[in-house]
Amino acid sequence: MSHKSKGINAERELIHLFWKNNWTAIRTAGSGSNKYPSPDIVAGNIIRKLAIECKASKNNSIYLLQEDIDQIKTYAALFGAEAWFGIRFNNYEWYFLSLDDIQQTKSNNYVIATDYIKQKGLLFEELIGKF
């Protein structure tokens, strides 16, 4: 399976989770490939709107660029949504991190690792307020 297919399948899995829990959710076309900032998924209910950038990996860490952070932050601010990163490591559930919880590296990029996400991340049920 290609890297792109893995990401698309992960996004679709997440969309189904939202709909099964009475939230709306859509994948945005062209995320990361057009000149305007756009998240991978926009989800919401009558109370909340979420802009989610999704990352899936078979490795134990994911690296992000400042541009990744800036784009989701800009989109969320203009749309009035909460900005989140949804992370799906192989053999793990979905975890979600707010921008404030993403660790910056010495090279001014960002890293999300499996041990850190288990400490700071929210599970899907926590994200949507279903405990």
Secondary structure, DSSP 8 states (H G I E B T S, - for coil): --HHHHHHHHHHHHHHHHHHTT-EEEE-TTTTTSSS---SEEEE-SS-EEEEEEEEESSSEEEE-HHHHHHHHHHHHHHT-EEEEEEEETTS--EEEEGGGSEE-TTS-EEEEHHHHHHH-EEHHHHTT--
